[in-house]
């Protein structure tokens, strides 16, 4: 419980430092880019490479589902990471959790690049892959929660959405870097060489993340408000998650459900890639073609995220989150229909509209909105747990989609499109039931 008064806070903040939203946003941007390079790299490999390398099967559906399940396993460990790393960030500072999370992610991803294949060591290969994916999920759970909390607490009230959006932009840049490294290897190397060793190169480059993460994150300064609060607040008596469950269970539940909007990305850039490239579905696109599709979607997102972040400061978070989620969900089936038409040009147009514009209306805004739902003493935990529990559930959607619409199914775009839209409607309802935070200061939200 805080013991300081509102009048004492400005003096305390001056004693511990000044707000620096630009530096905080840049740190969040760079850190997000490096950490999500690792996480996105695995996501791409799970659909393009791992089915044949780690899960060989005469039944293509089994191989696809098994590979996508290891993609989902990374999200299973994220709630654990959110609880542990969120508590660490709330009790000991945003800076420390960000350094640890990035280093752990770098080590795990580098190790994936060294793994032997199923053909070399049998069942031990996918077991080791799953373990490393669990470590990845644990590490990434602390990244966005800590980074966005730091930015929000450094930012002026009127520009929280704009500055906080840069951590999300950084995650998209990380995805671009992962695709940009994997793309020339897939395009230039013969298939047998790419499958044998070419795919390992981007994973081994994660060694750079270990060094860069330490250099960048150790120089980040804690937000003045957090330091002031730490100096004046009584010692925490409860584990942050216990306090959240006791005082804000409905807020936590709504944030979890809102996170289901990520089904748009699951349907388009995860299941959609599998649908387009796996032989069982018979569409016939190549892996390199859909690496370009993913790259274009992320480039569009980099452009639109700060625009929508700034717009959220003017019109409020909820409007953008509801509109983007419903529109993106409704058009996801159209994107899959474009894949079904085997028109690469149409696929590019649809992925920019669905993923690059409408989904980013939600994605650029949710981090600020979630952070504003929790007071400072439990902010990192509240954000991290709600986001990562929601993502854990949502991560199984691609495997469910494959099970519901396996190779040979008629009207795959319609089946998956309607399912995606229905999930987005539920998430939009949870958003509408949550009070908007437009025009409120962080001090107003501390109660």
JOKAPE-V556038 format. One record per backbone hydrogen bond with DSSP energy under -0.5 kcal/mol. CO is the residue of the C=O (numbers start at 1). NH is the residue of the N-H. If there is no record, write none. Layout:
co=[CO	CO]
nh=[NH	NH]
This chain:
co=[1	5	6	8	9	10	11	12	13	20	21	22	23	24	25	26	27	28	29	30	31	32	33	34	35	36	37	38	39	40	41	42	43	44	44	45	45	49	49	50	50	53	58	59	60	61	62	63	64	65	66	67	68	69	70	71	72	72	73	73	75	77	78	79	80	81	81	82	83	84	85	86	87	88	89	93	94	95	96	97	98	99	100	101	102	103	104	105	106	107	108	109	111	112	117	117	118	121	122	122	123	124	125	126	127	128	129	130	131	132	133	134	135	136	137	139	140	140	142	143	144	145	146	147	148	149	150	151	151	156	157	159	160	161	163	164	164	165	166	167	168	169	170	171	172	173	174	175	176	177	178	179	180	181	182	183	184	185	190	191	192	193	193	194	197	197	198	199	200	201	203	204	205	206	206	207	208	209	210	211	212	213	214	216	217	223	224	225	226	227	228	229	239	239	240	241	242	243	244	248	249	250	251	252	253	254	255	257	258	259	260	261	262	263	264	265	265	266	270	271	272	273	274	276	278	278	278	279	286	287	288	289	290	291	292	293	294	295	296	297	298	299	300	301	302	303	304	305	306	307	308	309	310	310	311	311	312	316	317	318	319	320	321	322	323	324	325	326	327	328	329	329	331	332	333	334	335	336	337	338	339	342	343	344	345	346	347	348	349	350	351	351	352	353	354	357	358	358	359	359	360	362	362	363	365	366	367	368	370	371	375	376	378	379	380	381	382	383	384	385	386	387	388	389	390	391	393	394	396	397	398	399	400	401	403	406	411	412	413	414	415	416	417	418	419	420	421	422	423	424	425	426	427	428	429	431	437	441	443	444]
nh=[234	9	10	12	13	14	15	16	17	24	25	26	27	28	29	30	31	32	33	34	35	36	37	38	39	40	41	42	43	44	45	46	47	47	48	49	50	52	53	54	55	118	60	63	64	65	66	67	68	69	70	71	72	73	74	74	75	76	76	77	79	81	82	83	84	85	86	86	87	88	89	90	91	92	93	97	98	99	100	101	102	103	104	105	106	107	108	109	110	111	112	113	114	115	120	121	122	124	125	126	127	128	129	130	131	132	133	134	135	136	137	138	139	140	141	142	143	144	146	147	148	149	150	151	152	153	154	154	155	159	160	163	164	165	166	167	168	169	170	171	172	173	174	175	176	177	178	179	180	181	182	183	184	185	186	187	188	189	194	195	196	197	198	199	200	201	201	203	204	205	206	207	208	209	210	211	212	213	214	215	216	217	218	219	220	227	228	229	230	231	232	233	242	243	244	245	246	247	248	252	253	254	255	256	257	258	259	260	261	262	263	264	266	267	268	269	270	271	274	275	276	277	278	285	281	282	283	282	290	291	292	293	294	295	296	297	298	299	300	301	302	303	304	305	306	307	308	309	310	311	312	313	313	314	314	315	316	320	321	322	323	324	325	326	327	328	329	330	331	332	332	333	335	336	337	338	339	340	341	343	342	344	347	348	349	350	351	352	353	354	355	356	357	358	359	361	361	362	362	363	364	365	366	367	369	370	371	372	373	374	378	379	382	383	384	385	386	387	388	389	390	391	392	393	394	395	396	397	400	401	402	403	404	405	406	409	415	416	417	418	419	420	421	422	423	424	425	426	427	428	429	430	431	432	433	434	440	445	446	447]
